[in-house]
Amino acid sequence: MFRKMVNASVRLVQRYLPEPFIFALLLTFISFAVAIPVCKQTPLEVLNNWGNGVWELLAFSMQMALVLVCGSTLADAPAVKRGLEKLASMPKRPVGAIALVSLVSALACWINWGFGLIIGVVFAKSIARKMRGVDYRLLIASAYSGFLVWHGGISGSIPLALATPGAALSTVTMGVVTEPIAIGNTILSIYNLGICLFVIIALVVANSLMHPKGKEVVEVDPGLLEEEEDESSFKPSTPAEKAENSIVISMIIALMGFAFLVMKLFVRGESLDLNSVIMLFLFLGIVFHKTPIAYVKSLNKAAVGSAGILLQFPFYAGIMGIMTGTSAEGVSLAGEISTLFVKISNENTFPLLTFLSAGLVNIFIPSGGGQWAVQGPIMMPAGAALGVSPAVTGMAIAWGDAWTNLIQPFWAIPALAIAKLGARDIMGYCLINLLISGIIISLGFLIWTI
């Protein structure tokens, strides 16, 4: 029965899911058409909201491009590849490989989503190089599925926003939360840790059971794993070539970068944010590639994969503009979706329905910060009025934001670029994970409110 469900899901996605860029365009058309009657806006007003939003993710687009490029370049370093190849030798059977990739990816994403998103896929490719008979599509889908737990982990943007003092906290929550909520009540609460644990176990088991048999296995195309020839025998002769191949230059600049990160994280006590992860990838890559020119050449190869990010992120920013743009009466499309779920909630069902509404909104606003800015002012006061803890409401929004990432190509773009696959190749398996994890998370929030 389960095998039939998996096969049906794969066929469904293969047939109907368009290329991620087309998916973004279709979401644009849908949000545009719905915003006009729901928000009582004219087409010109919606068009204005869309156009004003297009460039709102420029900084984030650059961050994501650098996560992809710097992470891929680090993974391309000879020493790192040797380490990953050694770890990839641990599983002896395809099912074991799928389980290990699922576990490594989920744990890495729980620690930091940017780190986990790249490491999981790179590790999956290392296994594909070592093992025959493992389905490459499922291997990459397993690596991406671990991304689900990031908002329940220590880099989750919404629980971290709740733990950060300042005027913004009171503003976003409409005065419901004026003092920071410690992560012991959100990320590290027994309920959230329980949801994370059961979701990770479910991902490992489900991904393992989904592995096809016999002729149904689709192995990796060797062309996707080709490596360039080693140029280590090159001997620099001119001053310029000696500078390009200078290990000393690489070590000095890397030392400067590491010194800054130590001051930021350990002296000033700041958190490991996305910029810090990028810096870590960048300077570790420089160290492991040894020479500046070796790093440049590797980075040039990786940069090709950032094309999807550069093309699609402005369109998602435009969708966010439509979803958050308000009419003269202060009505927004995202706000109306959230309000609808509030109206049918009570104190017991509110966290569950908040989670589901956040999952729906995330399809159109696949950004934790953007979603928090839209749903926080609506869901937090509504939860407080029903007697629901702000910590629970915040985590319900966070998990909803993470949940539908499994079928939203936005976050899969960097992973797919590294794996050299399309969204249709992995989303059929991710759809099964969406259904299974949705049940677990929903039950978790029902229990949380008892």
C-alpha positions as CSV (number, residue, x, y, z in Angstrom):
1,M,0.0,0.0,0.0
2,F,2.8,2.4,1.0
3,R,4.7,1.6,-2.2
4,K,1.7,2.4,-4.3
5,M,1.2,5.7,-2.5
6,V,4.9,6.6,-3.2
7,N,4.7,5.6,-6.9
8,A,1.5,7.6,-7.3
9,S,3.0,10.7,-5.6
10,V,6.1,10.5,-7.9
11,R,4.0,10.1,-11.0
12,L,1.7,13.0,-9.9
13,V,4.6,15.4,-9.4
14,Q,6.4,14.3,-12.5
15,R,3.3,15.0,-14.5
16,Y,2.0,18.3,-13.0
17,L,4.8,20.1,-11.2
18,P,6.3,22.7,-13.6
19,E,9.9,23.9,-13.5
20,P,10.4,26.1,-10.4
21,F,10.5,29.3,-12.4
22,I,7.1,28.5,-14.0
23,F,5.8,27.6,-10.5
24,A,6.8,31.0,-9.2
25,L,5.0,32.7,-12.2
26,L,1.9,30.6,-11.6
27,L,1.9,31.6,-7.9
28,T,2.2,35.2,-9.0
29,F,-0.8,35.0,-11.3
30,I,-2.9,33.2,-8.6
31,S,-2.0,35.7,-5.8
32,F,-2.7,38.6,-8.2
33,A,-6.1,37.3,-9.2
34,V,-7.2,36.4,-5.6
35,A,-6.0,39.7,-4.1
36,I,-8.3,41.8,-6.2
37,P,-11.7,40.5,-4.8
38,V,-10.5,39.5,-1.4
39,C,-8.7,42.7,-0.5
40,K,-11.0,44.9,-2.6
41,Q,-8.0,46.3,-4.5
42,T,-7.9,47.5,-8.1
43,P,-5.6,45.7,-10.5
44,L,-3.4,48.7,-10.6
45,E,-3.1,48.7,-6.8
46,V,-2.1,45.0,-6.8
47,L,0.3,45.6,-9.7
48,N,1.9,48.4,-7.6
49,N,2.2,46.1,-4.6
50,W,3.8,43.5,-6.8
51,G,6.3,45.9,-8.5
52,N,7.3,47.5,-5.1
53,G,8.0,44.0,-3.7
54,V,10.1,42.6,-6.5
55,W,13.4,44.0,-5.1
56,E,12.6,43.5,-1.4
57,L,14.7,40.3,-1.3
58,L,17.8,41.5,-2.9
59,A,20.0,41.2,0.2
60,F,18.5,37.8,1.0
61,S,19.0,36.7,-2.6
62,M,22.7,37.5,-2.3
63,Q,22.9,35.7,1.0
64,M,21.4,32.5,-0.5
65,A,23.6,32.7,-3.6
66,L,26.6,32.9,-1.3
67,V,25.4,30.1,0.9
68,L,25.2,27.9,-2.3
69,V,28.5,29.1,-3.9
70,C,30.6,29.2,-0.7
71,G,29.2,25.9,0.6
72,S,29.7,24.1,-2.7
73,T,33.2,25.5,-2.9
74,L,34.1,24.3,0.6
75,A,32.7,20.8,-0.2
76,D,34.8,20.8,-3.4
77,A,38.1,21.1,-1.5
78,P,40.2,18.0,-1.7
79,A,40.5,17.4,2.0
80,V,36.7,17.9,2.6
81,K,35.9,15.5,-0.3
82,R,38.1,12.9,1.2
83,G,36.4,13.2,4.6
84,L,33.0,13.0,3.0
85,E,34.0,10.0,0.9
86,K,35.2,8.2,4.1
87,L,31.9,8.9,5.9
88,A,30.0,7.9,2.8
89,S,31.7,4.4,3.0
90,M,29.8,3.7,6.2
91,P,26.5,2.4,4.8
92,K,26.7,-0.9,3.0
93,R,23.2,-1.0,1.5
94,P,21.1,1.6,-0.4
95,V,18.5,1.7,2.4
96,G,21.2,2.4,4.9
97,A,22.5,5.2,2.8
98,I,19.1,6.8,2.5
99,A,18.6,6.5,6.3
100,L,22.1,8.0,7.0
101,V,21.6,11.0,4.7
102,S,18.2,11.7,6.2
103,L,19.6,11.7,9.7
104,V,22.7,13.7,8.9
105,S,20.7,16.3,7.0
106,A,18.1,16.7,9.7
107,L,20.6,17.0,12.6
108,A,22.7,19.5,10.6
109,C,19.6,21.6,9.7
110,W,18.5,21.5,13.4
111,I,21.8,23.1,14.3
112,N,21.8,25.6,11.4
113,W,19.6,25.6,8.4
114,G,22.1,27.1,6.0
115,F,24.8,24.7,7.0
116,G,22.4,21.7,6.9
117,L,20.9,22.5,3.5
118,I,24.3,22.4,1.8
119,I,26.0,19.6,3.8
120,G,23.1,17.2,3.4
121,V,23.1,17.4,-0.4
122,V,26.9,17.4,-0.7
123,F,27.0,14.3,1.6
124,A,24.3,12.6,-0.6
125,K,26.5,13.2,-3.7
126,S,29.4,11.6,-1.9
127,I,27.4,8.5,-1.3
128,A,26.2,8.4,-4.9
129,R,29.9,8.3,-6.0
130,K,30.6,5.4,-3.7
131,M,27.5,3.2,-3.9
132,R,25.8,1.5,-6.8
133,G,22.1,0.6,-6.7
134,V,21.0,3.6,-4.6
135,D,18.2,5.8,-6.1
136,Y,19.8,9.2,-6.7
137,R,16.4,11.1,-6.7
138,L,15.4,9.7,-3.3
139,L,18.9,10.3,-2.0
140,I,18.7,14.0,-2.8
141,A,15.1,14.2,-1.6
142,S,16.2,12.6,1.7
143,A,18.9,15.3,2.0
144,Y,16.4,18.1,1.4
145,S,13.7,16.6,3.7
146,G,15.9,17.3,6.7
147,F,15.3,21.0,6.1
148,L,11.9,20.5,7.6
149,V,13.2,20.6,11.2
150,W,15.1,23.9,10.9
151,H,12.5,26.1,12.4
152,G,12.2,23.8,15.4
153,G,16.0,24.0,15.7
154,I,18.4,26.5,17.2
155,S,18.5,28.7,14.1
156,G,14.8,29.1,13.8
157,S,14.1,32.7,13.0
158,I,10.7,33.0,14.6
159,P,11.6,31.6,18.1
160,L,14.8,33.6,18.0
161,A,12.8,36.7,17.2
162,L,10.6,35.9,20.3
163,A,13.8,35.6,22.4
164,T,15.2,39.0,21.2
165,P,14.5,42.0,23.3
166,G,13.5,45.3,21.8
167,A,10.6,47.4,20.4
168,A,10.2,45.1,17.4
169,L,9.1,42.3,19.6
170,S,6.2,44.3,21.0
171,T,5.3,45.8,17.6
172,V,5.1,42.4,15.7
173,T,3.0,40.8,18.5
174,M,0.8,43.9,18.9
175,G,1.8,44.3,22.5
176,V,1.1,40.7,23.5
177,V,4.8,40.0,24.1
178,T,6.8,42.8,25.7
179,E,9.5,40.7,27.4
180,P,11.6,38.1,25.5
181,I,10.5,34.5,25.6
182,A,13.4,32.3,26.5
183,I,14.2,29.5,24.0
184,G,13.6,27.1,26.9
185,N,9.9,27.7,26.3
186,T,10.1,27.4,22.5
187,I,13.0,25.6,20.9
188,L,14.2,23.6,23.9
189,S,10.7,22.9,25.4
190,I,10.0,19.3,25.9
191,Y,7.1,19.5,23.5
192,N,9.1,21.0,20.6
193,L,12.0,18.6,21.2
194,G,9.5,15.8,21.1
195,I,8.0,17.0,17.8
196,C,11.6,17.3,16.4
197,L,12.5,13.8,17.5
198,F,9.4,12.1,16.1
199,V,9.7,14.0,12.8
200,I,13.3,13.1,12.4
201,I,12.6,9.4,13.1
202,A,9.6,9.5,10.7
203,L,11.8,11.0,8.0
204,V,14.5,8.4,8.4
205,V,12.0,5.5,8.4
206,A,9.8,6.9,5.6
207,N,12.7,7.8,3.3
208,S,14.2,4.3,3.8
209,L,10.9,2.6,3.0
210,M,10.4,4.7,-0.1
211,H,13.5,3.3,-1.8
212,P,12.5,1.6,-5.0
213,K,13.4,-1.9,-5.9
214,G,15.0,-3.6,-8.9
215,K,14.5,-1.9,-12.2
216,E,12.7,1.0,-10.6
217,V,15.9,2.4,-9.2
218,V,17.2,5.5,-10.9
219,E,20.9,5.7,-10.4
220,V,22.9,8.8,-10.8
221,D,24.1,9.9,-14.2
222,P,27.9,9.6,-14.0
223,G,28.1,13.0,-15.9
224,L,26.6,14.7,-12.8
225,L,29.5,13.6,-10.7
226,E,32.4,14.3,-13.0
227,E,35.5,15.9,-11.4
228,E,38.0,18.1,-13.2
229,E,41.5,17.0,-13.6
230,D,44.0,17.8,-10.8
231,E,46.3,20.7,-11.7
232,S,48.5,20.4,-8.6
233,S,51.6,19.7,-10.7
234,F,51.5,23.3,-12.0
235,K,54.7,25.3,-11.1
236,P,54.2,29.1,-10.9
237,S,57.0,31.1,-12.4
238,T,56.0,34.8,-12.6
239,P,55.4,37.0,-9.6
240,A,51.7,37.1,-10.5
241,E,51.5,33.4,-10.6
242,K,53.3,33.0,-7.3
243,A,50.9,35.4,-5.7
244,E,47.9,33.5,-7.1
245,N,49.4,30.2,-5.7
246,S,50.5,31.6,-2.4
247,I,49.4,29.6,0.6
248,V,50.6,32.5,2.9
249,I,48.1,34.9,1.4
250,S,45.2,32.4,1.9
251,M,46.2,31.7,5.5
252,I,46.5,35.4,6.4
253,I,43.0,36.4,5.1
254,A,41.5,33.3,6.6
255,L,43.0,34.1,10.0
256,M,41.4,37.6,9.8
257,G,38.0,36.1,9.0
258,F,38.2,33.5,11.8
259,A,39.4,36.2,14.3
260,F,36.3,38.3,13.5
261,L,34.0,35.3,13.9
262,V,35.5,34.4,17.3
263,M,35.0,38.0,18.5
264,K,31.4,38.1,17.2
265,L,30.3,34.7,18.6
266,F,32.4,34.3,21.7
267,V,33.5,37.7,22.8
268,R,30.3,39.7,21.9
269,G,28.1,36.6,22.4
270,E,26.1,37.1,19.2
271,S,24.2,34.2,17.5
272,L,25.4,32.1,14.6
273,D,23.3,33.9,11.9
274,L,23.2,33.4,8.2
275,N,26.0,35.9,7.6
276,S,28.2,34.0,10.1
277,V,27.6,30.7,8.3
278,I,28.5,32.2,5.0
279,M,31.8,33.6,6.4
280,L,32.6,30.2,8.0
281,F,32.0,28.5,4.6
282,L,34.1,31.2,2.8
283,F,37.2,31.1,5.0
284,L,37.2,27.4,5.6
285,G,37.0,27.0,1.8
286,I,40.0,29.3,1.4
287,V,41.9,27.3,3.9
288,F,41.1,23.9,2.5
289,H,41.8,24.9,-1.1
290,K,45.2,26.2,0.2
291,T,45.8,28.8,-2.6
292,P,43.7,31.8,-3.8
293,I,43.7,30.6,-7.4
294,A,42.5,27.1,-6.5
295,Y,39.6,28.7,-4.5
296,V,38.7,31.1,-7.4
297,K,38.6,28.2,-9.9
298,S,36.4,26.1,-7.6
299,L,34.1,29.1,-6.9
300,N,33.7,29.8,-10.7
301,K,32.4,26.3,-11.1
302,A,29.9,26.6,-8.2
303,A,28.6,30.0,-9.3
304,V,26.8,28.5,-12.3
305,G,24.4,26.9,-9.9
306,S,23.2,30.2,-8.5
307,A,21.3,31.1,-11.7
308,G,18.0,29.8,-10.3
309,I,18.3,32.0,-7.2
310,L,19.1,35.1,-9.2
311,L,16.1,34.5,-11.5
312,Q,13.4,33.3,-9.1
313,F,13.9,35.2,-5.9
314,P,12.7,38.6,-7.3
315,F,9.5,37.0,-8.4
316,Y,8.9,35.5,-4.9
317,A,9.6,39.0,-3.5
318,G,6.9,40.3,-5.8
319,I,4.5,37.6,-4.5
320,M,5.3,38.7,-1.0
321,G,4.5,42.2,-2.0
322,I,1.0,41.1,-3.3
323,M,0.4,39.0,-0.1
324,T,1.4,41.8,2.3
325,G,0.2,44.8,0.4
326,T,-2.8,46.4,2.1
327,S,-5.9,48.1,0.8
328,A,-7.2,51.5,1.9
329,E,-9.0,49.6,4.7
330,G,-5.8,47.9,5.8
331,V,-6.7,44.5,4.4
332,S,-4.0,42.2,3.1
333,L,-4.3,38.8,1.4
334,A,-2.0,37.0,3.9
335,G,-3.9,38.7,6.7
336,E,-7.2,37.5,5.4
337,I,-6.0,33.9,5.2
338,S,-4.8,34.1,8.8
339,T,-8.0,35.8,10.0
340,L,-10.1,33.1,8.4
341,F,-8.3,30.4,10.5
342,V,-8.6,32.5,13.6
343,K,-12.4,32.7,13.2
344,I,-12.9,28.9,13.2
345,S,-10.5,28.3,16.1
346,N,-11.0,27.7,19.9
347,E,-8.4,27.4,22.7
348,N,-7.7,23.7,21.8
349,T,-7.6,23.9,18.0
350,F,-5.9,27.3,17.7
351,P,-2.3,26.1,17.6
352,L,-3.2,23.4,15.1
353,L,-5.0,25.8,12.8
354,T,-2.3,28.4,13.2
355,F,0.2,25.7,12.0
356,L,-2.0,24.9,9.0
357,S,-2.6,28.5,8.1
358,A,1.1,29.2,8.3
359,G,1.8,26.3,6.0
360,L,-0.6,27.7,3.5
361,V,0.8,31.2,3.7
362,N,4.3,29.8,3.4
363,I,3.5,28.6,-0.2
364,F,3.3,32.3,-1.2
365,I,5.7,33.8,1.4
366,P,8.5,31.3,1.7
367,S,10.5,33.4,4.2
368,G,10.4,33.0,8.0
369,G,11.0,36.7,8.6
370,G,8.4,37.8,6.1
371,Q,5.8,35.3,7.4
372,W,6.4,36.4,11.0
373,A,5.9,40.1,10.0
374,V,2.5,39.2,8.4
375,Q,1.1,36.6,10.8
376,G,2.6,37.7,14.1
377,P,0.3,40.8,14.4
378,I,-2.8,38.6,13.8
379,M,-2.1,35.3,15.4
380,M,-0.4,36.4,18.6
381,P,-3.2,38.7,19.8
382,A,-5.8,36.1,18.8
383,G,-4.0,33.3,20.7
384,A,-3.7,35.5,23.8
385,A,-7.4,36.2,23.7
386,L,-8.1,32.5,23.6
387,G,-5.6,31.9,26.5
388,V,-3.0,30.2,24.3
389,S,0.7,30.7,25.4
390,P,2.5,33.1,23.0
391,A,5.4,30.5,22.9
392,V,3.0,27.9,21.5
393,T,1.5,30.3,19.0
394,G,5.0,31.4,17.8
395,M,6.1,27.8,17.4
396,A,3.0,26.9,15.5
397,I,3.7,29.7,13.0
398,A,7.4,28.5,12.8
399,W,6.5,24.9,12.1
400,G,3.9,25.9,9.5
401,D,6.5,28.0,7.8
402,A,8.9,25.1,7.7
403,W,6.4,22.3,6.9
404,T,5.4,23.3,3.3
405,N,9.0,24.0,2.4
406,L,8.9,20.3,1.5
407,I,6.8,21.1,-1.6
408,Q,7.9,24.7,-2.2
409,P,10.8,24.8,-4.7
410,F,12.0,28.1,-3.4
411,W,14.3,26.6,-0.7
412,A,15.2,23.6,-2.8
413,I,16.9,25.7,-5.5
414,P,20.3,25.7,-3.9
415,A,20.1,21.9,-3.2
416,L,18.9,21.1,-6.7
417,A,21.7,23.3,-8.2
418,I,24.3,21.2,-6.3
419,A,22.7,17.9,-7.1
420,K,22.0,18.9,-10.8
421,L,18.4,17.7,-10.6
422,G,15.0,19.3,-11.2
423,A,12.3,19.9,-8.7
424,R,10.2,17.1,-10.3
425,D,12.9,14.6,-9.5
426,I,12.5,14.9,-5.7
427,M,9.2,16.5,-4.9
428,G,7.2,13.3,-5.2
429,Y,9.1,11.8,-2.3
430,C,8.9,15.1,-0.4
431,L,5.1,15.1,-0.8
432,I,4.9,11.8,1.1
433,N,7.1,13.4,3.8
434,L,4.8,16.4,3.9
435,L,1.8,14.2,4.7
436,I,3.5,12.1,7.3
437,S,5.2,15.0,9.1
438,G,2.0,17.0,9.0
439,I,0.2,14.3,11.0
440,I,3.0,14.2,13.6
441,I,3.3,18.0,14.0
442,S,-0.5,18.4,14.2
443,L,-0.8,15.8,16.9
444,G,2.2,17.5,18.7
445,F,0.3,20.8,18.9
446,L,-2.9,19.1,20.0
447,I,-0.9,17.5,22.9
448,W,1.0,20.7,23.6
449,T,-2.3,22.5,24.4
450,I,-3.8,19.8,26.7
